[in-house]
């Protein structure tokens, strides 16, 4: 397995892993050819499930390895993990304030970011794009950290992270294409924009992998940074969106289900 890691460098693996995320987002977006609109109940399930997976992935695949890596380096893990986590959240806070977007299920008057004359459909696309930035970044950092890991165990953990995020990317792709269709956009264009919203994942992942490969001593910070960015999206975007459609209990149980699934994947396949 060490030979595999050496032969297929972490950046190449990040390209593969994040490209799979994009393909799964595209698969989800293709659901627009089967449905015209998503009922609030289904939206609550999908967004709650995604929130649960991202929360579990943040801890089991990012924060926990960051703590272990800091200990391996002889550091007190509290400072790099807390500092990286806060920096990641701050980074997404800044993006959230700058990038024009609209939370799913919210009226156009509640659009966030810099004020623009963009149509509601463009604002929805940008919201999902914002979701996808930390997801791609997290997978890129995970694969970029492989030189610091322990062969098959580190590789399995990175694959599990990509698998978990990829699973929730399927409903996330549909969560952008179906509302676009419901607003009158034809199915082909709604599918195209749903797919393109996931293209940011390979871009963010590759940039993150290239960055961390060149700064291995800062790996605990990088892993924690990705976790903080994902947690920010969960708290700021996914949970409010899942709870907004009138089915809060269903959204909560779906969040628990997503967390459990990611926890099981880590325990079963994480090496």
Backbone bond lengths (Angstrom), bond angles and torsions (degrees), N, CA, C in turn:
res aa  C-N    CA-C-N  psi(-1)  N-CA   C-N-CA  omega(-1)  CA-C   N-CA-C  phi
1 X - - - 1.460 - - 1.525 111.48 -
2 X 1.346 115.96 -37.05 1.459 118.63 175.48 1.521 111.01 -60.55
3 X 1.366 115.76 -35.16 1.460 119.76 177.29 1.522 110.61 -64.65
4 X 1.353 116.19 -36.93 1.465 120.61 178.54 1.527 109.85 -63.62
5 X 1.335 116.09 -44.78 1.458 120.19 -179.17 1.516 110.71 -62.99
6 X 1.355 115.63 -39.70 1.460 119.56 -179.92 1.521 111.15 -68.63
7 X 1.334 116.21 -40.96 1.461 120.49 -176.99 1.523 111.93 -71.97
8 X 1.316 116.71 -34.81 1.465 121.85 -179.53 1.524 106.80 -116.52
9 X 1.327 115.95 90.06 1.457 121.61 -173.00 1.509 113.13 -54.63
10 X 1.317 116.54 161.20 1.462 120.69 -176.58 1.518 113.95 -59.20
11 X 1.330 117.36 -32.85 1.464 118.75 179.25 1.527 110.48 -68.48
12 X 1.350 116.68 -41.20 1.468 120.29 177.57 1.525 109.79 -63.05
13 X 1.324 117.00 -41.82 1.457 120.44 178.70 1.526 111.11 -64.88
14 X 1.333 116.53 -36.25 1.464 119.70 176.50 1.527 110.49 -64.87
15 X 1.332 116.62 -38.90 1.469 120.37 176.47 1.528 109.74 -58.99
16 X 1.339 115.86 -47.49 1.463 120.01 -178.88 1.528 110.67 -63.58
17 X 1.345 115.97 -49.09 1.461 120.57 -176.50 1.521 112.58 -61.43
18 X 1.334 117.28 -45.89 1.465 119.69 -177.79 1.528 111.90 -75.14
19 X 1.330 117.11 -26.53 1.466 119.44 174.64 1.524 110.65 -66.98
20 X 1.329 116.17 -35.55 1.466 120.05 175.23 1.533 109.91 -62.88
21 X 1.334 117.00 -39.46 1.467 119.87 177.23 1.525 110.35 -59.40
22 X 1.322 116.18 -44.24 1.463 120.09 179.34 1.528 111.07 -63.16
23 X 1.319 116.66 -41.67 1.465 119.68 179.17 1.527 111.34 -63.32
24 X 1.331 117.16 -38.20 1.462 119.89 179.38 1.528 111.13 -71.48
25 X 1.326 116.65 -35.09 1.466 119.42 172.90 1.532 110.08 -61.75
26 X 1.328 115.77 -41.61 1.467 121.00 177.74 1.525 110.81 -63.31
27 X 1.339 116.40 -40.71 1.464 120.56 176.80 1.523 110.71 -59.40
28 X 1.328 116.46 -44.15 1.460 119.53 177.79 1.508 112.21 -64.06
29 X 1.328 116.52 -41.48 1.466 120.27 179.46 1.519 111.80 -62.10
30 X 1.329 116.24 -29.40 1.466 120.33 179.38 1.527 112.13 -65.50
31 X 1.325 116.89 -16.19 1.461 119.83 176.69 1.509 113.19 -60.78
32 X 1.348 116.94 -16.60 1.461 120.17 179.14 1.529 111.00 -64.37
33 X 1.321 117.80 -20.45 1.466 120.24 177.44 1.530 111.36 -76.20
34 X 1.338 116.17 -11.97 1.463 120.87 179.98 1.522 112.56 -106.42
35 X 1.326 116.65 -29.10 1.468 120.10 -178.14 1.520 109.13 -129.53
36 X 1.303 116.45 150.75 1.469 121.16 177.66 1.520 110.68 -93.93
37 X 1.317 116.61 -37.94 1.464 120.34 -175.32 1.521 108.57 -145.33
38 X 1.320 115.96 158.40 1.459 121.72 177.24 1.521 109.04 -106.58
39 X 1.314 115.84 127.92 1.456 119.15 176.82 1.527 109.43 -70.10
40 X 1.337 117.28 153.02 1.466 120.37 -179.45 1.531 112.99 -54.65
41 X 1.332 117.07 -35.54 1.460 120.13 179.88 1.533 110.99 -62.44
42 X 1.341 116.07 -44.91 1.459 119.75 179.71 1.524 111.34 -68.00
43 X 1.329 117.03 -37.95 1.455 120.09 178.50 1.526 110.68 -63.77
44 X 1.329 116.79 -39.27 1.462 120.30 177.99 1.528 111.13 -61.81
45 X 1.335 115.77 -41.38 1.463 120.16 179.21 1.530 110.58 -64.66
46 X 1.319 116.48 -48.00 1.463 120.87 -175.64 1.519 112.13 -64.06
47 X 1.333 116.95 -47.85 1.453 119.84 -177.01 1.524 111.76 -72.09
48 X 1.332 117.06 -37.26 1.462 119.59 176.40 1.513 111.67 -64.25
49 X 1.321 116.70 -41.70 1.458 121.94 178.35 1.532 110.60 -61.26
50 X 1.330 116.55 -44.23 1.463 120.67 178.48 1.519 110.99 -62.08
51 X 1.336 116.83 -40.17 1.465 120.39 179.27 1.528 111.12 -62.13
52 X 1.331 116.47 -42.46 1.462 119.84 -179.67 1.519 112.48 -63.81
53 X 1.329 116.04 -43.27 1.471 119.64 178.85 1.525 110.78 -63.00
54 X 1.321 117.40 -42.77 1.458 119.68 -177.82 1.520 112.01 -68.29
55 X 1.330 118.24 -36.05 1.455 120.09 176.97 1.520 111.12 -64.73
56 X 1.332 116.57 -46.69 1.459 120.22 179.81 1.517 111.11 -64.79
57 X 1.336 116.85 -41.39 1.460 120.27 179.24 1.518 110.86 -62.55
58 X 1.321 116.74 -37.12 1.464 120.28 -179.58 1.513 111.25 -60.40
59 X 1.336 116.36 -40.10 1.468 118.03 -179.08 1.522 112.10 -83.04
60 X 1.334 116.97 -58.43 1.466 120.23 -170.48 1.529 112.73 -68.16
61 X 1.330 117.93 -34.50 1.464 120.45 -174.40 1.517 113.99 -101.62
62 X 1.342 117.60 -12.66 1.458 119.71 -176.13 1.525 112.69 -126.26
63 X 1.332 118.17 -58.91 1.460 119.94 -176.54 1.527 112.40 -67.63
64 X 1.323 116.95 -46.16 1.461 119.19 -179.59 1.536 111.88 -61.18
65 X 1.360 119.37 -47.08 1.468 118.85 174.42 1.525 113.19 -61.20
66 X 1.342 117.48 -33.25 1.467 120.18 178.16 1.524 110.61 -63.48
67 X 1.321 116.22 -42.02 1.468 120.51 178.51 1.522 110.28 -63.06
68 X 1.328 116.94 -45.89 1.467 120.81 -179.23 1.524 111.36 -64.73
69 X 1.324 117.16 -39.64 1.461 120.49 179.91 1.524 111.12 -66.64
70 X 1.339 116.23 -39.38 1.469 119.27 177.40 1.526 110.94 -63.13
71 X 1.316 116.69 -41.33 1.469 120.23 177.48 1.521 110.77 -63.40
72 X 1.337 116.28 -40.52 1.459 120.28 -179.43 1.525 111.11 -62.18
73 X 1.325 115.45 -32.95 1.460 120.38 179.29 1.524 112.67 -81.53
74 X 1.325 116.44 -3.72 1.456 120.42 -179.85 1.508 114.20 84.13
75 X 1.329 117.31 16.16 1.453 121.65 179.99 1.533 110.34 -93.94
76 X 1.322 115.34 159.93 1.459 120.80 165.35 1.525 106.10 -75.96
77 X 1.334 119.32 117.77 1.477 120.26 -172.47 1.518 114.95 -68.98
78 X 1.340 117.54 -14.81 1.465 119.25 -174.40 1.526 112.03 -62.27
79 X 1.331 116.79 -44.49 1.470 119.32 -173.67 1.525 112.75 -69.68
80 X 1.341 120.34 -51.76 1.473 118.41 -178.83 1.520 113.88 -66.13
81 X 1.339 117.58 -35.04 1.466 118.09 -179.20 1.524 111.46 -73.08
82 X 1.334 116.70 -44.21 1.464 119.25 178.46 1.523 110.93 -67.74
83 X 1.335 116.58 -41.81 1.458 120.17 -179.45 1.516 112.15 -66.30
84 X 1.343 116.71 -44.45 1.453 119.90 178.48 1.514 111.95 -64.63
85 X 1.332 116.82 -40.95 1.460 121.90 179.38 1.526 110.65 -60.51
86 X 1.330 116.20 -46.24 1.466 120.69 179.78 1.515 111.04 -65.21
87 X 1.343 117.12 -39.39 1.464 120.40 179.92 1.528 111.09 -65.28
88 X 1.340 117.09 -38.98 1.457 120.50 178.08 1.515 111.90 -64.26
89 X 1.339 115.84 -42.42 1.465 119.65 177.74 1.523 110.86 -64.33
90 X 1.334 116.88 -39.92 1.465 120.57 179.33 1.522 110.83 -64.83
91 X 1.322 116.98 -39.87 1.463 121.47 178.15 1.529 110.74 -59.07
92 X 1.335 117.34 -46.46 1.470 119.99 179.22 1.526 111.61 -71.05
93 X 1.333 116.95 -31.26 1.465 120.14 175.68 1.525 110.22 -60.07
94 X 1.344 115.80 -43.75 1.470 120.15 179.41 1.524 110.57 -65.12
95 X 1.365 116.74 -45.27 1.463 119.62 177.40 1.526 111.10 -59.94
96 X 1.319 116.15 -40.31 1.462 121.68 -178.45 1.520 110.88 -62.76
97 X 1.329 115.81 -34.94 1.466 119.40 179.92 1.524 112.51 -79.08
98 X 1.325 116.63 -26.35 1.456 120.19 -175.57 1.528 113.29 -93.85
99 X 1.332 117.19 -39.61 1.461 121.28 -172.25 1.532 110.36 -81.31
100 X 1.325 118.56 118.91 1.478 119.82 178.18 1.530 109.73 -64.08
101 X 1.332 117.28 128.10 1.460 120.43 -179.83 1.518 109.69 -162.12
102 X 1.330 115.16 165.29 1.461 121.82 -179.35 1.517 108.94 -135.44
103 X 1.330 116.08 125.67 1.453 120.43 178.24 1.527 110.15 -62.87
104 X 1.324 116.35 142.59 1.458 121.96 178.33 1.523 110.02 -60.79
105 X 1.334 116.47 130.03 1.461 120.98 177.62 1.518 114.24 88.56
106 X 1.333 117.77 -2.61 1.457 120.73 -179.10 1.532 109.63 -101.34
107 X 1.348 118.11 151.69 1.474 120.45 179.69 1.525 110.92 -68.99
108 X 1.318 115.44 155.39 1.465 121.02 -176.15 1.521 111.72 -60.75
109 X 1.327 117.18 -25.58 1.467 120.69 179.53 1.523 112.36 -66.33
110 X 1.329 117.63 -16.65 1.461 121.69 -178.98 1.526 112.31 -100.55
111 X 1.328 117.13 20.40 1.463 120.45 175.47 1.524 110.08 -60.22
112 X 1.330 116.22 145.37 1.453 122.07 -177.47 1.523 110.50 -113.73
113 X 1.325 115.88 171.74 1.453 121.35 -179.22 1.520 111.49 86.34
114 X 1.319 115.46 -170.97 1.462 121.13 178.87 1.529 109.85 -61.30
115 X 1.315 116.79 133.97 1.464 121.10 -178.03 1.521 110.95 -68.24
116 X 1.318 115.05 131.23 1.460 120.74 178.96 1.524 108.70 -138.05
117 X 1.301 115.82 175.19 1.462 120.78 175.26 1.514 111.85 -96.54
118 X 1.329 117.29 18.46 1.454 120.99 -177.52 1.517 111.59 -62.05
119 X 1.329 115.40 146.82 1.455 121.94 174.98 1.535 109.54 -70.16
120 X 1.315 115.40 157.92 1.466 120.74 -179.27 1.522 111.97 -55.51
121 X 1.325 117.71 -36.85 1.461 120.32 -178.85 1.525 111.09 -63.02
122 X 1.329 117.38 -41.46 1.470 120.62 178.65 1.519 110.69 -64.75
123 X 1.324 117.07 -38.04 1.459 120.71 179.84 1.525 111.32 -66.33
124 X 1.346 117.44 -37.31 1.459 121.20 176.92 1.528 111.34 -66.05
125 X 1.329 116.23 -41.79 1.463 120.29 178.45 1.524 110.09 -61.19
126 X 1.327 117.07 -42.16 1.452 120.70 -179.86 1.528 111.94 -67.13
127 X 1.332 117.21 -29.94 1.465 120.03 177.56 1.521 110.97 -64.89
128 X 1.338 117.32 -45.33 1.461 120.39 178.67 1.521 110.34 -68.45
129 X 1.325 116.78 -35.47 1.461 120.13 176.11 1.521 110.57 -60.44
130 X 1.330 115.96 -41.07 1.466 120.61 176.93 1.520 111.05 -61.85
131 X 1.346 116.58 -40.10 1.471 120.51 176.17 1.533 110.70 -57.50
132 X 1.322 115.39 -40.73 1.457 120.30 -169.93 1.527 114.37 -78.31
133 X 1.311 117.90 -20.13 1.467 119.93 -179.29 1.528 111.66 -58.88
134 X 1.346 119.95 -54.65 1.469 118.54 -179.46 1.522 113.62 -67.28
135 X 1.340 117.40 -26.52 1.466 119.75 178.35 1.530 110.48 -66.07
136 X 1.330 116.28 -49.59 1.455 119.61 177.39 1.517 111.71 -62.79
137 X 1.318 115.96 -41.09 1.456 120.85 179.63 1.525 111.27 -61.43
138 X 1.323 117.18 -41.50 1.458 121.33 -179.21 1.528 111.46 -62.70
139 X 1.322 116.45 -44.78 1.466 119.82 179.58 1.530 110.41 -66.43
140 X 1.328 116.85 -40.32 1.453 120.01 177.74 1.516 112.31 -61.50
141 X 1.331 116.85 -43.55 1.462 121.06 178.32 1.520 110.83 -64.49
142 X 1.335 116.65 -40.86 1.470 120.07 -179.59 1.519 111.46 -61.38
143 X 1.324 117.70 -46.28 1.464 119.82 178.32 1.529 111.21 -71.91
144 X 1.308 117.18 -34.19 1.454 120.22 177.56 1.512 113.03 -65.24
145 X 1.336 116.87 -23.22 1.469 120.86 -179.26 1.518 112.46 -84.83
146 X 1.328 119.18 -2.01 1.464 120.88 -175.66 1.525 114.11 -56.63
147 X 1.327 120.82 -37.75 1.459 118.47 177.98 1.520 113.72 -59.19
148 X 1.340 117.24 -21.88 1.463 120.65 178.01 1.520 111.89 -87.52
149 X 1.346 117.58 -13.14 1.457 121.36 -171.75 1.504 113.01 -86.33
150 X 1.321 114.02 -166.32 1.462 120.97 -175.44 1.518 109.74 -120.70
151 X 1.343 115.82 68.74 1.453 120.60 172.75 1.498 114.24 59.87
152 X 1.330 115.99 -124.00 1.461 121.37 -172.21 1.518 112.21 -63.46
153 X 1.339 118.24 -33.32 1.455 120.62 -179.71 1.525 111.22 -63.05
154 X 1.331 117.02 -46.97 1.458 120.83 -179.95 1.524 111.03 -66.59
155 X 1.333 116.77 -40.14 1.456 120.08 179.40 1.521 111.02 -64.81
156 X 1.329 117.05 -42.96 1.470 120.72 179.08 1.524 110.74 -61.33
157 X 1.332 116.80 -41.48 1.462 120.03 179.83 1.526 110.88 -62.55
158 X 1.333 116.88 -39.51 1.462 120.40 178.95 1.520 111.15 -67.93
159 X 1.321 116.62 -40.45 1.467 120.93 178.98 1.522 110.67 -65.16
160 X 1.337 117.07 -40.48 1.464 120.85 178.70 1.523 110.40 -62.37
161 X 1.331 116.83 -41.84 1.465 119.91 177.81 1.528 110.48 -60.57
162 X 1.334 116.48 -46.92 1.466 120.23 179.18 1.527 110.91 -62.56
163 X 1.331 116.92 -39.54 1.460 120.93 179.87 1.526 110.74 -64.29
164 X 1.330 116.68 -46.85 1.465 120.10 -178.93 1.512 112.22 -61.88
165 X 1.329 116.46 -47.19 1.468 119.98 179.47 1.528 110.23 -65.79
166 X 1.338 116.39 -37.62 1.456 119.95 178.41 1.519 112.16 -62.18
167 X 1.320 117.43 -38.72 1.470 121.38 179.15 1.524 110.58 -60.38
168 X 1.342 116.02 -44.91 1.461 117.57 -178.64 1.523 112.61 -78.81
169 X 1.339 117.22 -12.73 1.464 119.56 175.23 1.528 111.97 -70.88
170 X 1.335 117.18 -23.63 1.468 119.43 -179.96 1.536 110.79 -64.02
171 X 1.344 118.93 -55.50 1.469 117.29 176.10 1.523 112.85 -66.06
172 X 1.335 117.50 -27.62 1.460 119.45 179.59 1.527 111.06 -66.32
173 X 1.343 117.05 -36.39 1.462 119.74 176.24 1.510 111.75 -63.55
174 X 1.336 116.01 -41.13 1.465 120.12 178.01 1.523 110.75 -69.05
175 X 1.336 116.59 -30.80 1.463 120.58 -178.47 1.516 112.62 -66.72
176 X 1.336 118.24 -17.08 1.461 119.56 174.74 1.523 111.19 -100.96
177 X 1.341 118.84 -38.67 1.465 119.46 -176.32 1.529 112.21 -72.60
178 X 1.331 118.05 -39.50 1.472 119.69 -178.30 1.526 112.64 -65.01
179 X 1.338 120.26 -46.20 1.478 118.40 176.07 1.523 113.11 -60.82
180 X 1.342 116.87 -34.93 1.461 118.88 177.71 1.524 110.80 -64.28
181 X 1.322 116.14 -40.42 1.463 120.73 176.68 1.522 110.68 -63.85
182 X 1.341 116.22 -41.03 1.462 120.39 -179.39 1.523 111.60 -64.53
183 X 1.335 117.71 -25.68 1.467 121.45 178.34 1.518 112.38 -83.48
184 X 1.346 117.28 2.14 1.451 120.78 175.10 1.512 115.49 107.96
185 X 1.325 117.89 -4.88 1.463 120.24 178.68 1.518 109.37 -70.19
186 X 1.336 117.89 141.89 1.461 118.69 -179.97 1.534 110.47 -68.48
187 X 1.330 115.77 160.10 1.460 120.42 -172.27 1.529 112.70 -60.32
188 X 1.342 116.00 -39.77 1.460 119.19 -178.62 1.519 112.42 -61.64
189 X 1.331 116.95 -44.92 1.462 120.35 -179.67 1.519 110.84 -70.66
190 X 1.337 117.17 -37.95 1.461 119.61 178.28 1.524 110.69 -62.95
191 X 1.332 116.17 -41.24 1.463 120.52 176.20 1.524 110.99 -62.34
192 X 1.328 116.32 -45.14 1.461 120.54 -178.20 1.526 111.19 -59.21
193 X 1.318 117.26 -46.75 1.457 119.99 -178.62 1.523 111.65 -70.18
194 X 1.329 116.51 -34.46 1.463 118.68 174.94 1.512 111.66 -61.68
195 X 1.329 115.62 -41.91 1.464 120.21 177.79 1.525 111.60 -66.47
196 X 1.323 116.50 -46.40 1.464 120.56 -177.10 1.526 112.18 -64.68
197 X 1.335 117.46 -26.26 1.465 119.25 178.50 1.526 111.41 -63.01
198 X 1.349 116.65 -23.59 1.455 120.24 179.44 1.514 113.66 -90.23
199 X 1.329 117.12 -6.10 1.465 119.84 -177.56 1.522 111.77 -65.83
200 X 1.333 116.61 -23.62 1.459 119.93 179.46 1.533 111.49 -65.23
201 X 1.339 117.52 -21.99 1.465 119.77 -178.09 1.529 112.29 -64.79
202 X 1.345 120.16 -50.90 1.464 118.24 175.31 1.525 113.02 -60.47
203 X 1.326 117.06 -38.04 1.468 119.59 -179.91 1.525 110.37 -62.49
204 X 1.343 116.66 -51.18 1.460 120.31 -179.60 1.520 111.31 -64.40
205 X 1.340 116.54 -39.14 1.459 120.60 -178.49 1.517 112.94 -65.75
206 X 1.328 116.42 -43.66 1.469 120.16 -179.70 1.525 110.46 -65.44
207 X 1.331 116.88 -44.65 1.462 119.94 178.98 1.531 110.70 -61.68
208 X 1.333 117.03 -40.43 1.460 120.15 179.93 1.517 111.25 -66.84
209 X 1.336 117.09 -42.08 1.466 120.37 -179.83 1.521 111.19 -63.77
210 X 1.335 116.50 -43.78 1.466 120.29 178.81 1.531 110.40 -61.29
211 X 1.335 115.85 -40.51 1.462 119.86 -178.34 1.526 111.96 -65.99
212 X 1.339 117.37 -45.94 1.462 118.61 -174.39 1.516 112.54 -75.85
213 X 1.335 117.60 -28.17 1.463 119.41 176.35 1.529 109.81 -61.42
214 X 1.327 116.19 -32.48 1.453 120.02 -179.11 1.508 114.25 -86.92
215 X 1.338 118.33 -1.17 1.478 120.66 -179.39 1.523 110.92 -141.36
216 X 1.318 115.83 54.59 1.457 121.03 -177.47 1.540 113.69 -53.65
217 X 1.346 120.48 -38.19 1.468 118.80 179.65 1.522 114.04 -61.87
218 X 1.345 117.01 -19.10 1.459 120.39 179.91 1.526 112.27 -97.82
219 X 1.339 117.32 16.42 1.455 120.78 -175.70 1.530 113.90 -56.71
220 X 1.348 120.05 -42.91 1.474 118.09 177.83 1.524 112.39 -58.14
221 X 1.326 116.53 -36.97 1.459 120.23 177.90 1.527 110.79 -66.27
222 X 1.333 116.68 -43.42 1.467 120.67 -177.13 1.530 111.33 -64.82
223 X 1.335 116.68 -44.39 1.464 120.07 179.15 1.528 110.80 -62.67
224 X 1.333 116.41 -44.23 1.467 120.57 -179.42 1.524 111.19 -68.09
225 X 1.335 116.56 -35.15 1.462 121.43 177.02 1.527 110.31 -58.63
226 X 1.328 116.29 -46.24 1.469 120.58 179.30 1.517 111.11 -63.45
227 X 1.343 116.48 -39.17 1.462 119.91 178.70 1.518 111.16 -63.80
228 X 1.327 117.29 -43.12 1.459 120.55 179.12 1.518 112.25 -63.30
229 X 1.334 115.94 -39.00 1.465 119.91 178.29 1.527 111.11 -64.31
230 X 1.330 116.80 -41.93 1.466 119.52 179.72 1.526 111.11 -67.99
231 X 1.332 117.01 -40.91 1.463 119.56 179.72 1.523 110.92 -62.95
232 X 1.317 116.49 -37.56 1.460 119.44 179.08 1.527 110.29 -60.61
233 X 1.311 116.65 -44.88 1.467 120.63 179.50 1.525 110.88 -62.15
234 X 1.324 116.54 -41.58 1.464 120.14 179.84 1.518 110.82 -60.50
235 X 1.336 116.52 -48.29 1.467 120.92 -174.45 1.526 111.73 -75.17
236 X 1.322 116.71 -40.45 1.460 121.14 -175.20 1.528 112.77 -81.45
237 X 1.345 116.40 -35.03 1.457 119.31 -171.30 1.530 113.26 -113.52
238 X 1.327 117.21 -60.87 1.461 120.59 -167.47 1.524 113.14 -68.12
239 X 1.322 117.42 -47.58 1.470 118.61 -178.18 1.532 111.45 -64.42
240 X 1.352 119.74 -47.94 1.476 117.40 176.76 1.526 113.04 -59.43
241 X 1.336 117.32 -39.52 1.462 119.86 179.86 1.525 111.01 -64.99
242 X 1.334 117.03 -40.75 1.465 120.12 -178.75 1.524 111.93 -68.12
243 X 1.331 116.85 -30.62 1.460 121.37 -176.61 1.524 113.08 -88.28
244 X 1.328 116.91 -6.89 1.459 121.02 -170.35 1.523 114.34 -82.40
245 X 1.337 117.64 -15.59 1.462 119.67 -171.45 1.514 115.93 -92.79
246 X 1.322 118.19 9.51 1.459 120.25 176.99 1.509 115.16 90.78
247 X 1.328 117.54 11.73 1.470 121.08 178.47 1.528 109.94 -131.49
248 X 1.342 117.19 60.92 1.467 119.78 -173.95 1.525 114.12 -63.48
249 X 1.336 117.38 -37.49 1.464 119.33 -179.88 1.520 111.33 -66.00
250 X 1.316 116.06 -41.49 1.463 120.58 178.55 1.530 110.30 -64.66
251 X 1.324 116.54 -41.23 1.462 120.69 178.18 1.522 110.69 -62.53
252 X 1.340 115.99 -41.69 1.471 120.07 -179.62 1.521 111.23 -64.74
253 X 1.336 117.12 -44.76 1.460 119.81 179.91 1.521 111.21 -66.14
254 X 1.326 117.04 -33.23 1.463 120.14 177.19 1.524 110.70 -68.36
255 X 1.326 116.64 -36.31 1.462 120.47 175.76 1.521 110.18 -62.84
256 X 1.323 116.53 -43.45 1.464 120.37 177.48 1.524 111.07 -62.06
257 X 1.329 116.05 -40.56 1.469 120.08 -179.94 1.524 111.10 -64.02
258 X 1.336 117.00 -42.40 1.455 120.09 177.85 1.516 112.24 -63.12
259 X 1.319 116.26 -41.02 1.470 120.40 178.47 1.528 110.43 -63.11
260 X 1.330 116.12 -45.15 1.465 120.37 -179.77 1.524 111.05 -61.98
261 X 1.332 116.89 -43.35 1.463 120.00 179.74 1.525 110.99 -59.43
262 X 1.325 117.32 -46.52 1.460 120.27 -179.52 1.518 110.92 -66.37
263 X 1.320 117.41 -36.80 1.460 121.22 178.20 1.529 110.64 -64.73
264 X 1.327 116.63 -41.42 1.468 121.01 178.76 1.522 110.50 -66.35
265 X 1.327 117.38 -42.38 1.458 120.50 178.47 1.525 111.08 -59.50
266 X 1.323 116.90 -41.00 1.453 120.26 178.86 1.522 112.24 -67.13
267 X 1.342 115.65 -41.54 1.464 119.24 -179.93 1.519 111.75 -69.74
268 X 1.323 116.47 -33.74 1.472 121.34 -174.44 1.524 112.80 -86.00
269 X 1.346 115.15 -43.14 1.467 119.34 -173.00 1.520 113.70 -113.19
270 X 1.311 116.96 -7.16 1.455 119.33 -171.58 1.523 115.39 -73.23
271 X 1.309 117.18 -1.40 1.469 119.26 175.73 1.490 111.84 77.27
